Amino acid sequence: MTMRVNGVPSGGRVGRALTATGAALVALGWLATGCVFSGDENEAMGVAWDTPADRKAEPHGTGAWLSGDSLVRSRFDAVTGFDAATGGRRWEYVPPGRSSVCHATADTARSVLVLVRDGDGASSSAKDTSCTTAVGIDMKNGRELWQAPLSEPEPLRFQDSSVSAGGGVAVLLQKDQLSAVDIRTGKHRWKAALPKDCVPGRTAAAERQVAAFLACGGDDNLWDEKVAEDAELHTAAFDPATGALKWSAPLGGRRAIGYDASAAFVSADPVVVAASESGDGDQGAYFSFGRDGRPNPPVDFNGPYGEIKFHSRLMAAADDRRLYVMPEPPTKRSRDSRYHLTAFDLATGAPVWGGTPGDDRLHGDSGYRLLVRDGRLTVLTSHRKNPYRVRVLDPATGEQREIYDLPDGMGSVDAIFTHRDRLVVARYDAYATGSRPFTAYERR
């Protein structure tokens, strides 16, 4: 089973609402390395190493990644690489002048980070502050590999993240076209075959396909804008090798969803999207598509299983068969925590297990980070009376396999990785200065 999460954190000066939350869902790849926990009592972890706290600065983080033995953390003013074995700092990339990192993404399989920066103070010829320069960075040494121009996002909300990376390419928004460059060299690879009367928006790249939002059609265009006011939100998939269109489809099926709806990718392969019916409204659903573009039944944000609120809609993961989300249950007992865990069948849209007060698979803990990978569903949980925990469940049945306690005082966690037999937590999106970028834990 292959990991399916939203790997495109947003940050800096561009849209941070739903995709920023999505930024928190990068790679909980822990027990896939073979850590096995057993016994009647929960095992515990101690600190193996800790990176120093950041200098005091404005806390605008844009993401964290693990690639080989390199840990990389990006925030608004710099990108830093660390040794995953020791926590030692290896390199730092600082954008020129006073320019800021607006957005960052990575193709971790090929060890390339792609950041988007503005032009503030970069040179006399780049006086604007729009986020229109993409830069490829080698994650092993921080060396700049290439640069490419981007179009200024417009409409901002629809095109707020203008780059994605994966499958050996970086997908760039350039003059209302989706272009791809080689992830290592920056050389042009292809221009996407867009459907007629469609303007591209955000993208998400995976090994087997590139997913994209499209604003299509519409008649209400009094001011001759490039996107009509009543344009409809579509999704599409492209071949990462050639840019050929695999399929495109309206996101909402028979019930149209406006292009300006709050929407974000949970997964690029399979394509799973969390979208409100309009704006940031409470009404909406998870929409998913088969490999041929055939739409599956939606999973509503509200149902007998509870409510999936705006801020928690990207606390989700998907594999080829199921969607895993954490709704607030419709009724709560005094010993219940805020979020439960529910699995839905993508093919039918029906719950498979979990999600009700009487079917709490997290046993009173509140889940808030999860990953499905290699036949394991790994969930980071917390509880008002307990330290952080990692629970491992069987994705097919929801039955708990293993449980592991983490130390008190771990603080905010935005992403979790595994390196050898250690668990590494990352912090980049905290609303507090002086946080430690990474901490590694090992069995006591």
Rosetta blueprint (number, residue, H / E / L):
1 M L
2 T L
3 M L
4 R L
5 V L
6 N L
7 G L
8 V L
9 P L
10 S E
11 G L
12 G L
13 R L
14 V L
15 G L
16 R L
17 A L
18 L H
19 T H
20 A H
21 T H
22 G H
23 A H
24 A L
25 L L
26 V L
27 A L
28 L L
29 G L
30 W L
31 L H
32 A H
33 T H
34 G L
35 C L
36 V L
37 F L
38 S L
39 G L
40 D L
41 E L
42 N L
43 E E
44 A E
45 M E
46 G E
47 V E
48 A E
49 W E
50 D E
51 T L
52 P L
53 A L
54 D L
55 R L
56 K L
57 A L
58 E L
59 P L
60 H L
61 G E
62 T E
63 G E
64 A E
65 W E
66 L E
67 S E
68 G L
69 D L
70 S E
71 L E
72 V E
73 R E
74 S E
75 R E
76 F L
77 D L
78 A E
79 V E
80 T E
81 G E
82 F E
83 D E
84 A L
85 A L
86 T L
87 G L
88 G L
89 R E
90 R E
91 W E
92 E E
93 Y E
94 V L
95 P L
96 P L
97 G L
98 R L
99 S L
100 S L
101 V E
102 C E
103 H E
104 A E
105 T E
106 A E
107 D E
108 T H
109 A H
110 R H
111 S L
112 V E
113 L E
114 V E
115 L E
116 V E
117 R E
118 D L
119 G L
120 D L
121 G L
122 A L
123 S L
124 S L
125 S L
126 A L
127 K L
128 D L
129 T L
130 S L
131 C L
132 T L
133 T E
134 A E
135 V E
136 G E
137 I E
138 D E
139 M L
140 K L
141 N L
142 G L
143 R L
144 E E
145 L E
146 W E
147 Q E
148 A E
149 P E
150 L L
151 S L
152 E L
153 P L
154 E L
155 P L
156 L L
157 R L
158 F L
159 Q L
160 D L
161 S L
162 S L
163 V E
164 S E
165 A E
166 G E
167 G L
168 G L
169 V E
170 A E
171 V E
172 L E
173 L E
174 Q E
175 K L
176 D L
177 Q E
178 L E
179 S E
180 A E
181 V E
182 D E
183 I L
184 R L
185 T L
186 G L
187 K L
188 H E
189 R E
190 W E
191 K E
192 A L
193 A L
194 L L
195 P L
196 K L
197 D L
198 C E
199 V E
200 P E
201 G E
202 R E
203 T E
204 A E
205 A E
206 A L
207 E L
208 R L
209 Q L
210 V E
211 A E
212 A E
213 F E
214 L E
215 A E
216 C E
217 G L
218 G L
219 D L
220 D L
221 N L
222 L L
223 W L
224 D L
225 E L
226 K L
227 V L
228 A L
229 E L
230 D L
231 A L
232 E E
233 L E
234 H E
235 T E
236 A E
237 A E
238 F E
239 D L
240 P L
241 A L
242 T L
243 G L
244 A L
245 L E
246 K E
247 W E
248 S E
249 A E
250 P E
251 L L
252 G L
253 G L
254 R L
255 R L
256 A L
257 I L
258 G E
259 Y L
260 D L
261 A L
262 S L
263 A E
264 A E
265 F E
266 V E
267 S E
268 A E
269 D L
270 P L
271 V E
272 V E
273 V E
274 A E
275 A E
276 S E
277 E L
278 S L
279 G L
280 D L
281 G L
282 D L
283 Q L
284 G E
285 A E
286 Y E
287 F E
288 S E
289 F E
290 G L
291 R L
292 D L
293 G L
294 R L
295 P E
296 N L
297 P L
298 P L
299 V E
300 D E
301 F L
302 N E
303 G E
304 P L
305 Y L
306 G E
307 E E
308 I L
309 K L
310 F H
311 H H
312 S H
313 R L
314 L L
315 M L
316 A L
317 A E
318 A E
319 D L
320 D L
321 R L
322 R E
323 L E
324 Y E
325 V E
326 M L
327 P L
328 E E
329 P L
330 P L
331 T L
332 K L
333 R L
334 S L
335 R L
336 D L
337 S L
338 R L
339 Y L
340 H L
341 L L
342 T E
343 A E
344 F E
345 D E
346 L L
347 A L
348 T L
349 G L
350 A L
351 P E
352 V E
353 W E
354 G E
355 G L
356 T L
357 P L
358 G L
359 D L
360 D L
361 R L
362 L L
363 H L
364 G L
365 D L
366 S E
367 G E
368 Y E
369 R E
370 L E
371 L E
372 V E
373 R E
374 D L
375 G L
376 R E
377 L E
378 T E
379 V E
380 L E
381 T E
382 S E
383 H E
384 R L
385 K L
386 N E
387 P E
388 Y E
389 R E
390 V E
391 R E
392 V E
393 L E
394 D L
395 P L
396 A L
397 T L
398 G L
399 E L
400 Q E
401 R E
402 E E
403 I E
404 Y E
405 D E
406 L L
407 P L
408 D L
409 G L
410 M L
411 G L
412 S L
413 V L
414 D L
415 A E
416 I E
417 F E
418 T E
419 H E
420 R L
421 D L
422 R E
423 L E
424 V E
425 V E
426 A E
427 R L
428 Y L
429 D L
430 A L
431 Y L
432 A L
433 T L
434 G L
435 S L
436 R L
437 P L
438 F E
439 T E
440 A E
441 Y E
442 E E
443 R E
444 R L
